[in-house]
Every structure is written in structure tokens, then in C-alpha cells.
Amino acid sequence: MRWPAALLSLLAGCASTPAERPGPAASECASAADCRPARGPCARAACEAGRCVERPTPPGPLPDAHQTPGDCRRATCEGGALVSRDDPADVPAEPASEPCRQRACRSGAATEQPAPEGTACGKGGVCDARGACVRVTSLSAGRNHTCALLSTGEIRCWGSNDSGQLGVAVADVSLTARPVTLPAKALQVSAGGDHSCAVLEGGAVACWGSSDSGELGVSDVTPGAPAIVPGLSALAVAAGARHSCAITRDRRVVCWGQYGADSSRAPSSVGVDDAASIGAGLDTTCALTRGGKALCWGINDHGQLGDGTTTPTRRPVTVAREGVVQLAVGRAHACLLDARGSVACWGRNQDGQVGEPPREHVTRPTTIKGLHARAIAAGNGHTCALVDGERASCWGWNQDGQLGDGGFVSTHEPRAVLELARITEIVAGSRHTCALSPDGEVSCFGRNDRGQLGSGGVRAPAPRD
């Protein structure tokens, strides 16, 4: 223990047992004030019968002025002697070596121990049960469930688990995020109708949940257990309502499950090369090439292929030839974002989700006037965009408050999402919406009958953490 200098000077003449000693005028002392100060911190000067003597102070720790903060020891008086005892309540002066470690005093020495689970760490992170600092890096919203990809490569999902889409076998509802057991770290996650898929390190694709239409890509399915899609090495994956698609290592698009008139449990090529991203809806899929070309194929009863018709097709049709930087595919509508920040949508427009006054469908991309966006998301009957200033706007169906504007009135005009000032990602599910902040905080709003908000059993017109 490092003793303070002031205390060391007092210790120089400190006896282990207090002794009676004469003062400067022992026979004349009238009070302790006439006597010299005691020679140690554990003794006090006293005047007894006209003589100066030293007596022990009451046992116990010395005042803070006599302590050395952070040394894990406590200077204490015992029987008039100064002793050093362990101080578990002290906090070591040196910082912990990792964000989810805490310095503590044990047996009189500084040690490190894991921080309690849930302790804030880093920028928007929390400590998990293993002592790792984790934060959400991306989100994906399905029909009635939501999944998050963590900085550790883990995936956690919440909401409906009727078909095992949360990655657990028990068919129930979870308001808390459940970890998905995967054979490797995940690089991307996509939540679909009643299933979910992920791209793992090394390129393998794992899917879990419903396999009624072959959307998991395997025949032998264990409820709730992720299954590796055989023979597939991918860069990206998209889970639709009843099918899944992936971009292979050589940038071809392959799909499996029920997509339009086609059905296959094994990935099959759809004729798109040089793909950069993909999106999947009910029975419609769209892909974006690295050259900025947008293509769609599948069911087209609401004009969701964007080719000016309502004719379905197995072959990809061109929606835009160049300049597209992002595609968002909803249940029966889709949108594109171009390099200038303009947003154009097409398809079903019953609730204004295309950004036009409600009508049955819009068969060609229609630009939303006055909207400048950085990213877009499409749900069942609503659409959202990240706009300037790290804020978000949504439009379309709002029966459950999924627009986040504080009400329940549907509109074809973009409405600002309330209470969220900083957003880096927004995702749209069937009737709910979730947003991610720069600090890794997740806020969800809209319908919550299946726990898809992860925040209780009531619908929320404004964002709820």
C-alpha cells in the first residue's frame, strides 16, 4: 500500500501500542490543547490529572484524507495500531483492459471481472453474458417477425415463431430477441414471410422456419433449426413470402421455393447476371445489377414488375436501364432509388404505398415529388425512406401506426416519423417498421400482436424502443 506523505510523517514516531508520555508542561496542562499532538494517526493527545498522555483512537478506518484511492487497501486503526486491510469497496485507478471488463478490488489487489450482462459499452453497444460488447449493425423485418445482425456475427430475432422463423423449435411469440444457433458467423440476415435466411462467413446460406413451399432450400427440415442450402456459395440472400433468392459468388441470381409460377426446392438460375442486390416480395423478385439496371420477374397482377403491364413472367423484365442505386420490394409493390436521391414506385397502390392517390395499381415507376432520399424500404402496404438530416418519412397503409407519424390514417404523401432524430437504417415488415440509430439502438412501431416490435402487446403510433 502506498501511504500518503502526510501519513508517513506521522508514522515515523508511531508506536504499536500507545504510551503515556509527558507534555511540554505536563504538571500544568489543563486540557488536551496544552499537549503536543499525538505521534500517530491512531492516537490522540489527552490531559489526565494535569499530565499529557496519549490514548488510542476508537477502532475503525481513518478519514479519506489518510487513504490512497485506487490501491484496494484501507488504512485502519485497531487497538491503537495502524494496520492496512483489504478494501473491496475501493475502485482501482487503472482502466479495464476491455469494454466489457470491470476493475475491482479483491483480497487487497486490483483484478478484472466481466461486466454484468446489459452494461452499456462502446458506441451503442451492450455487454453480453460472455463479456463481449455487441451492437446491432443491421435489421430485417418479415411478415410478423424481426431479425437483427450483431457486430459479433450473431443473429437475434423476435416476434412470431409459429413456423420456427426465430430459430427455435417452440411455436410461440417472443418479445425478447432470441439468438439463432448458426455454424458460423453471419454476414447478412433477411426475414421473410414465415422464414429467415442468412449468409454466413465463407458464403454458405442458412435458412430456418417454414418450408411449406420449399423456401428453405432443403427437403429434410428440423423445426426451428437453421439448414444449410446445399451447393450454394453466396454474396447476398433475400427471403420473400414463400421463396428465397441469392446472389452467387459469380453474381448470378438463383431462387428456390414458390416464386410466381415456378416452384423448386433447389436453387435454380433465373437469368440475371452481374447482380449487386436483390429483393423478394410475395411472388415477385427484383434485382439490381452493378451497372445500375433494375429487373423484376414473377406475379404481376398489380403491375409490380413495373413494365407497364399486369402480365406475369418467368423472365426478368427491365424496369430501369441505369442510374439505380437501391431497390426495395414489398408484398405487391416495389420502389427504386436513383443516384440523384429520387424515389420512384410501382405496383399495388390501394393505400397509397406507391406515393400516388389510392387506386388499384400503378404499372410503371412513378416518381414521388418533393422527396429526396438516402435509402428506401417497402413493406406489405407501406413504404419508408431515409431523408436528409438522418430522419425518416413513411407513406401508405397506417392502420396500425406503421408510418410512425403519431396517427392511424393512411396517406400517399410521405409523413415524417416522429421522435426519431437520427436513423441510419429503416426496414418495413407486413404491418410494422423498425429503425436503427447510429448508436445501435433499435426502435420499432406499428402492429405488435405477434411481438414483432419486441416491446409489449399494444400497437404504438410513435416509435417504441
N, C-alpha and C positions, 0 to 999 in steps of 0.2 A: 504494500500500500504506500502511496506517495502522500506523506504528511505535509500539510501547508507549512510554509516557513514560520508563520507566527506561532503555530503549534509546536514546531521543533524547538523553538527558543524556550518555550515553557517546559518542554520535556527535559531540557538539559539538567535541571535540578530537581526533577520529579522523582520522588521515592516511590517504591512499590507499595509501601504502607505509610499512611500519613503519620507524621511525628509532631510532637509538641515542641515548639521552638520559641525562644523569646523574641519579642518585637523590639523596636528601637527604644521604646520606653515602657518595658513590659509592666513594671510595677505601677505605671501611671496610666495605662490605657483605660479609657472609659467606654470605648466602643471599637468595633472592628475597623472603623475608619482610621484609628490611630495606629493600626498594624500594617506591616508590609504586605503586598499582595502575595497570595499563595504561590508556591513554586511550580504548580502543575494545574492542568485543567480539571483534574478530578479531586481537587482540594479547595477549601475555602478558608480565608483568614477569620478568626473569631477572637473575641476578647472575653476571657472567662476568669473571674475573680481577680480582675486587674492585670491579667497576664495575656499576651498574644500567643495564640496556639493555632495549629492547622487541623481542620477536621475534614473527613471525606464528604464529597458532594453526594446527593442522592443518586442511586444507580440509574443508568439509562443512557441513551445516545446523547452525544454532545450536539449543540446547535449547529445549523448548516454552515455557519462561518468556520467551523472547525473540520468540515468534511471536504473531501475531494470528489466532486461529481464525476460519475462515469467510471470509477475504479472498482465498483462492485463490493466495496467494503464500507463498514460503518464504525466510526470511532465511538467507543462506548466506555462509560465508567462503571466499574464493578468493584465494590469494596474499597473504593478509593484509588484503584489502579486503572490506568488507561489501557484498554485492550481493543483489538481490531476484530470485528465479527463480520460474517457474511451479510450482504445486503441484497436480497433477491428483488427488492423494490427499486433498486438503482437501475439506471439505463446506461449501457456502455456508450462512451463518447464516439467511437468509430462507427461509421455507417455499415449496414449489412452488405454482403458481397453480391446479392441478387435481389431483384424487386420483390420476390415473394419469400424472402427470408427476413427474420426479425432478430435483432441483437437482444440478448437477455443476460442477466446475471444468475449464475448457478454455482453453488459451492465456492463463492468468493471470486469467481473468474468470469470473464466475458465469453459467452457462447452464442451460437446461432441456432435458430429453430424455425420450422416452417410457419409462415403467417397463417392465421385462421382462414378457412375457405370463405370466399366472398370479399376478402380485403381488397380495397382498390389498389391498383398498381399501374405503373406506366401511364400511357395516354389512353384513357378509357378502358383499361383492362381490369380484370379481377383475378384473384388467385384461386386456382382450383384445388381440389383435395390432395393433389400430388405436389403442390408447391410451385406450379407453373403459372406464369402471368399470361392470361389468354384474353383476346378481344375478338369481337365479331368483325370479319373482313368483308363478307358479302351475304346477301339474303336471297331467298327464292320463295315465292308464295304459290301454293297449289290451290286446289278447289276448297278444301276445308282444313288445310294444314300449312305450316310454315317451317322452313328449314334455314339454318344459319351455318355458314362455314367459319370456323375459328382460325386464329393465327397459328395454332398448333397443328392444323390439318385435320382437326376433328370436325364432325358434323353433329349438330344437335337440332332436333325437330320437336314441334309441339302442335297441339290441335287434335283433329280426329285421327283415330288409329283403327278404324273399322276393318281395314284390309292389311294392316301392318305397315302402313306408309311412314310411321315414325321409326321403324327399325326395331320394334319389339313385337312379340307374338301376341300379347294380350290385347284383345279388341276393346278399346275403351277410349276415353278422352283424357288428354294430358294438358294441364295449364302450365306445366313447367317443361323446360327444354330437356329432352331426353337424349343421351348420347347414342349414336349409331355405331355399332361394332363393325369396323372395317378392317381388312387385312393390311392396309397401307394408308398413309396419309392421303387426304383428299385435296384436290386442286380446284374443284368446282362442284357445285351441287345444283340440281334442278328439281323442283317439286311439281308434280303433275296433278292429274285428276285424283286418283287414289293410289298413286305410286310415286316413288322418288328415284333419282339416279345420280350418280357421281362419277367424275373422272378421278382416278387415283394416280399417285406417283408411278411413273412407268407406263402410263397410258391405258391401263385396264379400266373398264367401265363396270361399276356395280349398280344393280337396281334392286329395289325391295318394295313390297306392298302388293297391290292387286296384280294378278296375272291372267284375269279373265279373258283378255283379248291378246295375250302374248306380249304385253308391253315390257315384261322383264327380260325377254330375250332368251329364256331357258324353259325347259319343259318340266323339270323336277324342281318344285318350289317348296321351301320350308317357310311357313308363315312368319313374316316379320324379319326374316334373315336375309341380309344382302346376298345376292347371287352375282357372280361374275359372268358377264356376257361372253360366251366362248368366241375365240378367234378375233377379238376386236381390240385394236390399239387406237386410242382416240385423243384428240386435242380438246374437244368440247362435246357436251351432251345436252339435249333438250327433252324434257318429259312433257308430253301432251296429255289430253284427257284419256286416251286409250292406246296411245302409241308412244314410241321414243325414237329419237334420231340422234346421230352422232356425226362429227367431222373426224374422219380417219387421219392417220399420220400423213398420208399423201393428199389430204384436203378434199377427199371425196365425201359426199353425204350419203349415209346409209340409214335406213329406217327399219323398224320392226314393230309388230303389234297391229292394231286396226287403224289404218290411215286411209281415209277415203274408201275407194272400192277395193283397195289392196289389204291383204292380211298375211302376216308372216311372223313366225316366232324367231326366225333367224335374220340378222341384219342383211338387207339387200340394197344395192345401189339404186338411187333414184335419178341419176343422170346429171348431177351438179358437181362440177369440178372447181378447184381453186377457191373453196369456201372459206370464209373468215368467221361467220357466226350463223347460228340457226335459231329458230323459234317455232314452237309447236302449240297448236290450239286444239279444238275439238277433233276435227278430222281434216285439218288444214295445217300445212307446214310452209314456212318461208325460210329462205337462205340468202345471205349476203356474201358476195364474192369479195376478194381482196381488191378488186378493181372498182368497187362501189356499185355493183349491179345487184338489183333485188329481184328475186324469183320466188314464186309461190306455186303450190300444187295441192290437189285434194278436192274435198267437197267445196261447192261454190254457190250454194243456194241463196246466200245473201250477198254475193259479189265479193266474198272475202279473198278471192285470188287477185282482185284489182285489175283484171284485164278487160273490163267493160262488159262482161257477160255474167250470166249465172250458170254457166255450163261447167260441170266438174271435169277434171282432167288428171290423169296419172303423170303426165309430162309437165315439168316445170315451165311456167309461163313468165315472161318478163313484165315486171311491174315498173321498174325504173332502170334505165341503162347505165347510169353513172351518178356519182356525187352523193350516194347514200353512205352514211356512217353508222347507222344503227337501225335495226328492225325490232318491233315489238308485236307479238302475235297474241291476241286474246282468244276467247272462245269462238267467236264468229266474226271478228273484225281484226284489222291489223293497222299498224302505223309505221311510218319511216321518218327518220331524222336525217336531214342533209347537212352538208358541211357548213352551210350558212346559218344553221340553227333553226331552219324552218321545219315544221311538222305537218305531214300530210297523212290522212287516214282514209280507210275504205272498209266496206263490209256492212254488217248489220248495224242499224242506227236507230233502233226502236226507242232508245233512251238518250240519244244524242251523243253516244260514245265516239262517233266519228268526228264530232265537232260541228255538225250541221243540225238545224232544227229536225226533230224526230221524224223519220219516215222509215219504211221497211228496210231499205238497203241503199248503199252507195257503191257503185261498181268500179269506180276509178278513184285514185288518190285525190283527195281534196284538201288543199292547204288550209290550216287553221289560221285565220287572220289575227294579227297582233300578238302572236305567240313566238317567243324566241327561247329555244330550249337547249339544254346540255345533254339530256338523256330522257328516255321515254319508257313507259311500262303500260301494258294492256292487260285487263282482267276479263271477267265474264261480260259485264256491260258497262265498264267504266275504263277511263284512260287517265294516266298521270304523266307529268313531265317535271323534270328539274329545270328551274328557270334561273335567271341571273340572281346573284346575291345569295346563293346556297339555299334557296327556298323552293317550294313545290306548288304546282297547281294541278287540280284534277277536274274532270268533267264526265258526264254520263249518268248512269244509274246511281241513285243515292238513297235507296230505301233504307239501308242500314247504316248510313253515315259514313260510307266508304270513301266519300270525297274529302272528309276531314274539314269541311267548312263550317261546322257547328250546327248544321241542319240536316234535313232528310228529304230535301227537294231535288229532284233530278234536273240537270241542266246541260245544254250543249255548249255552254260558254265556260272556259277554264275559270275555276274558282280557287283562290289561294287557300292552301292548307294552313289552318290556324295552329298557333302555339309552337310550331317548329321553325326556328330561325335559321338553323344550319343543317343541311341534308346533303349527303354525298351519294346516296343511292335510294331509289324508291322502287317497290315491287307491288304488283297488283294480283290478288287472288280472285276467287269467284265473287265474293262479296265483302272482301276486306282488303286493307292496304297496310303495308309496313314500310318504314323509313329507317335509314341508318345515318347516324351523325358522324362527323369527323372523329369524335372521341370514342366511337364504337358502341354508342348507346342505340338501342332499338326501340322504336315507338310504333305501335300498331293501332288501327282504328277500323271500325266497321262491324260487321256481323261477328258474333262470338258464341254462337250456340254450340259449336264444337271445340271451343277453346283455342280457336285459331289466332286470337290476339294474345293468348298467354297471360291474361290479366283479369280473369274472373268471368262470370256468366252473364254480363249485360252488354248490350251494344253501346258503343261510345261514339257520339257525333264528332268529337275532337280527339286528337291523338292521345293515346294512353301508353305509358311506359310499361 
